[in-house]
């Protein structure tokens, strides 16, 4: 039986999703220990969470890096559960397709190894729908379910997609070998939107900011299932507590929208600020050409022309978490960026 005084480890606590998760855990009365690569990152996290209205008395920090063994034994000590969110996610994709794999894969194994050795009840690991979407020959429509996997050897994939896929495959293999598969749950979010806690935010919100800045006069023809960061945080907590979630991959995504539809929703609410938002869609061959010079665009090439749909009803049935309308998440993202003076 989970006690509200349980200590939960949150890796990468300074991140966009992790701060919402930490807020939700503290709000429910759990104690939280967060990992940071350097301890100077701790105080800003505490300040942001306190400003968001949550009692940070139960919040502590430990220094630990995915690239090194040091700190992880101390990090997991006394923890009932682990929420593993830390992973490299650059807006600029490195040229080397395998560049992000060592940190993501080795980091996940460090967390799992230390956690299982310490006897934690469950580890909830954040992966991504990119570990499901990368299927050669997927065509104009792809409905993705729990058993779908990206082919990490597909030449069109970027370093981020490969790293998330290989890290998740490695985590499941390790859990099976150790006999702890039922103590691992993986969450696979879609395109994450919604307001951030504090002034720093994720790559997805940065894309919205760039759209408003006119960096994409037209939108690439790509469509992604959307999840609100607040619903995603609630799902992480439910995945920790729901017994039947053990050994499962939980798709965290609701409604799918084309990038051009996201721009249109933002423009309708912000007609003045949104004058530089994309109008219409770029031909696919133009996007492929641009990807040769812009690594931000390269991440979209494998998804061009495909309407990706998430088969996630089983997640709601299993956990009780439903996903709010995409339009609400888009507008709340825009309101947050406006309040930050970013649009």
C-alpha positions in Angstrom: 0.0 0.0 0.0 1.5 3.4 -1.0 1.9 5.8 1.8 1.7 9.5 1.1 4.9 10.0 3.1 6.8 7.7 0.7 10.0 9.2 -0.8 9.9 9.4 -4.6 13.1 9.9 -6.7 12.6 12.2 -9.7 15.5 12.2 -12.1 16.1 15.3 -14.1 13.9 17.3 -11.8 14.7 20.7 -13.4 12.9 19.6 -16.7 9.6 20.8 -18.1 7.7 17.6 -17.4 9.6 16.8 -14.2 8.6 20.0 -12.5 4.9 19.4 -13.1 5.3 15.9 -11.9 7.1 17.1 -8.7 4.4 19.7 -8.2 1.8 16.9 -8.3 3.7 14.6 -6.0 4.3 17.3 -3.4 0.6 18.4 -3.6 -0.4 14.8 -2.8 1.8 14.7 0.3 4.7 12.7 -1.1 8.3 13.5 -0.3 10.4 14.1 -3.4 14.2 13.8 -3.9 15.3 15.3 -7.2 18.5 14.6 -9.1 20.4 17.5 -10.6 23.7 17.4 -12.5 25.0 20.3 -10.4 23.5 21.4 -7.1 23.3 25.0 -8.3 20.3 23.9 -10.3 18.4 23.0 -7.1 17.4 26.4 -5.7 15.8 27.6 -8.9 13.6 24.4 -9.0 12.5 25.0 -5.4 11.8 28.7 -6.1 9.7 27.8 -9.2 7.7 25.2 -7.4 7.1 27.4 -4.4 5.9 30.2 -6.7 3.5 27.7 -8.3 1.8 27.4 -4.9 3.1 24.1 -3.5 4.7 23.4 -0.1 8.4 22.5 -0.9 9.1 21.4 2.7 9.3 17.8 1.5 11.6 18.5 -1.4 15.3 17.6 -1.4 18.1 17.2 -4.0 21.0 15.0 -4.8 23.7 15.5 -7.4 23.8 12.6 -10.0 24.6 12.5 -13.7 23.4 9.9 -16.3 27.0 9.7 -17.6 28.5 8.7 -14.3 28.0 6.1 -11.6 28.6 8.5 -8.7 25.6 9.6 -6.7 23.1 7.1 -7.8 23.3 4.8 -4.8 22.8 7.8 -2.6 20.0 9.0 -4.9 17.9 5.9 -4.6 18.5 5.2 -0.9 15.2 5.1 1.1 13.0 5.7 -2.0 9.8 3.7 -2.5 9.5 4.6 -6.2 11.5 6.2 -9.0 10.3 8.5 -11.7 13.0 8.5 -14.3 12.6 11.4 -16.7 16.2 12.6 -17.3 17.3 12.1 -20.9 19.1 14.3 -23.5 16.5 16.1 -25.8 18.3 18.7 -28.0 16.4 21.0 -30.4 19.4 20.8 -32.7 19.9 17.2 -33.7 23.5 16.0 -33.8 24.9 14.8 -37.1 25.9 11.4 -35.5 22.8 9.3 -35.4 24.0 7.3 -32.4 25.4 10.4 -30.5 22.7 10.5 -27.8 22.5 6.7 -27.3 25.3 6.1 -24.8 23.9 8.7 -22.2 20.3 7.7 -22.7 20.9 3.9 -22.6 23.6 3.8 -19.9 21.7 6.4 -17.9 18.6 4.3 -17.8 20.5 1.2 -16.9 22.2 3.1 -14.0 18.9 4.2 -12.7 17.3 0.7 -13.0 20.3 -1.1 -11.6 20.5 1.2 -8.5 16.7 1.2 -8.1 16.2 -2.5 -8.2 19.2 -3.1 -6.0 17.6 -0.7 -3.4 14.3 -2.6 -3.6 12.1 0.2 -5.0 8.5 -0.9 -5.6 8.3 0.4 -9.1 10.3 2.5 -11.6 8.3 4.7 -14.0 10.5 5.6 -17.0 9.6 8.4 -19.5 10.3 7.3 -23.1 8.5 8.9 -26.0 6.1 8.1 -28.9 9.1 8.5 -31.1 10.1 4.9 -30.0 6.8 3.8 -31.6 6.4 6.0 -34.7 9.5 5.2 -36.7 8.1 2.5 -39.0 9.4 2.4 -42.6 6.6 2.5 -45.2 4.0 3.7 -42.7 2.0 5.6 -45.3 -0.6 8.3 -44.9 -2.1 7.1 -41.7 -0.5 5.2 -38.7 -2.4 4.2 -35.7 0.1 3.4 -33.0 -0.5 0.9 -30.1 1.3 -0.4 -27.1 3.1 -3.2 -29.1 4.4 -0.9 -31.8 8.2 -0.2 -32.0 10.4 2.1 -34.0 13.0 0.5 -36.1 16.2 2.2 -34.8 18.1 1.2 -37.9 15.8 3.1 -40.3 18.0 5.6 -42.1 15.5 8.5 -41.9 15.5 8.6 -38.1 17.4 11.3 -36.1 19.6 10.9 -33.1 16.9 11.7 -30.6 14.5 9.1 -31.9 17.2 6.5 -32.0 18.4 7.2 -28.5 14.8 7.0 -27.0 14.2 3.7 -28.8 17.4 2.1 -27.9 17.2 3.2 -24.3 13.7 1.9 -23.9 14.6 -1.5 -25.6 17.6 -1.7 -23.3 15.5 -0.9 -20.2 12.9 -3.7 -20.9 15.7 -6.2 -21.7 17.4 -5.4 -18.4 14.2 -5.6 -16.4 13.4 -9.0 -17.9 16.9 -10.4 -17.3 16.7 -9.3 -13.7 13.2 -10.6 -13.2 11.7 -7.2 -12.4 9.6 -6.6 -15.6 6.5 -6.1 -13.5 8.3 -3.4 -11.5 8.9 -1.3 -14.6 6.4 1.0 -16.3 7.3 3.1 -19.4 5.3 6.1 -20.4 5.4 7.2 -24.1 4.3 10.8 -24.5 3.3 12.4 -27.8 3.9 16.1 -28.5 3.9 17.7 -25.1 2.3 21.1 -24.7 0.9 23.2 -21.9 2.3 25.9 -19.6 5.6 25.4 -17.9 6.4 26.0 -14.2 9.0 28.8 -14.1 10.8 30.5 -17.0 12.4 27.5 -18.6 10.5 25.1 -20.8 10.7 22.2 -23.2 11.6 21.8 -26.8 7.9 21.6 -27.8 7.1 25.0 -26.4 10.2 26.4 -28.1 8.7 25.2 -31.4 5.6 27.2 -30.7 7.8 30.2 -29.9 9.7 29.8 -33.2 6.4 29.6 -35.1 5.3 33.0 -33.7 8.7 34.4 -34.6 8.2 33.6 -38.2 11.0 31.0 -38.5 8.6 28.7 -40.4 6.6 30.7 -42.9 4.8 27.5 -43.8 4.4 24.4 -41.7 5.8 21.0 -42.6 3.1 18.5 -43.4 3.4 16.5 -40.2 0.8 15.5 -37.6 1.4 14.3 -34.0 -0.8 13.1 -31.1 -0.8 15.8 -28.4 -0.6 15.5 -24.6 -0.9 18.3 -22.0 2.0 18.3 -19.6 -0.4 18.5 -16.7 -2.2 15.3 -17.8 1.2 13.7 -18.4 2.3 14.5 -14.8 -0.9 12.9 -13.5 -0.3 9.8 -15.6 3.2 9.4 -14.2 1.7 9.4 -10.7 -1.1 7.0 -11.6 1.5 4.7 -13.3 3.3 4.6 -10.0 0.3 3.5 -8.0 -1.9 1.4 -10.3 -0.8 -2.3 -9.8 -1.9 -3.4 -13.3 0.4 -0.7 -14.9 3.4 -2.8 -14.0 5.2 -4.2 -17.1 3.2 -2.0 -19.5 4.0 0.7 -22.0 1.5 3.6 -21.5 0.9 5.9 -24.5 0.4 9.4 -23.3 -1.5 11.2 -26.0 -4.9 12.2 -27.1 -6.0 14.2 -30.2 -3.8 14.4 -33.3 -3.3 17.7 -35.1 -1.3 18.8 -38.1 1.3 21.4 -37.4 -0.6 23.8 -39.6 -3.7 23.3 -37.5 -1.7 24.2 -34.4 -0.7 27.4 -36.1 -4.3 28.2 -37.1 -5.6 27.7 -33.6 -2.9 30.1 -32.2 -3.6 32.7 -34.9 -7.3 32.8 -34.3 -6.7 33.7 -30.6 -3.6 36.0 -31.2 -4.3 37.7 -34.6 -1.8 40.5 -33.9 1.0 38.5 -32.2 0.4 35.7 -34.7 1.0 37.5 -37.9 4.2 35.6 -38.6 2.7 32.2 -37.8 2.9 29.6 -40.6 0.2 29.9 -43.3 -0.4 26.8 -45.2 2.0 23.8 -45.6 5.4 23.3 -47.3 5.7 20.7 -50.0 7.5 17.7 -48.7 10.4 18.0 -51.1 11.1 21.5 -49.8 11.2 20.2 -46.2 13.6 17.4 -47.2 15.9 19.9 -48.9 15.8 22.2 -45.8 16.6 19.3 -43.6 20.0 19.1 -45.2 20.9 22.5 -43.8 18.7 22.7 -40.6 18.9 20.0 -38.0 15.6 21.2 -36.5 13.8 20.2 -39.7 15.6 16.9 -40.0 13.6 15.5 -37.0 10.4 15.9 -39.0 11.5 14.2 -42.3 10.5 10.7 -41.3 7.0 11.8 -40.3 6.2 13.8 -43.4 2.7 13.2 -44.8 1.7 10.7 -42.1 -1.3 11.3 -39.8 -0.1 9.6 -36.5 -2.9 8.5 -34.2 -2.5 7.2 -30.7 -4.5 4.2 -29.6 -4.5 5.3 -26.0 -8.0 4.4 -24.7 -6.5 1.4 -22.8 -4.4 3.9 -20.8 -7.5 5.8 -19.6 -9.2 2.5 -18.8 -6.2 1.3 -16.9 -5.3 4.4 -14.9 -8.4 6.7 -15.0 -6.3 9.5 -16.6 -8.0 11.1 -19.7 -6.4 13.7 -22.0 -7.8 17.2 -22.4 -8.5 18.7 -25.8 -5.5 19.6 -27.8 -6.9 23.1 -28.5 -6.9 23.9 -24.7 -3.2 22.8 -24.4 -2.3 25.0 -27.4 -4.0 28.1 -26.1 -2.6 27.5 -22.6 0.9 27.2 -24.1 0.4 30.4 -26.0 -0.9 32.2 -22.9 2.2 31.1 -20.9 4.6 32.2 -23.7 2.8 35.6 -23.9 3.1 36.0 -20.1 6.8 35.3 -20.4 7.2 37.9 -23.1 8.2 35.3 -25.7 5.5 36.0 -28.2 
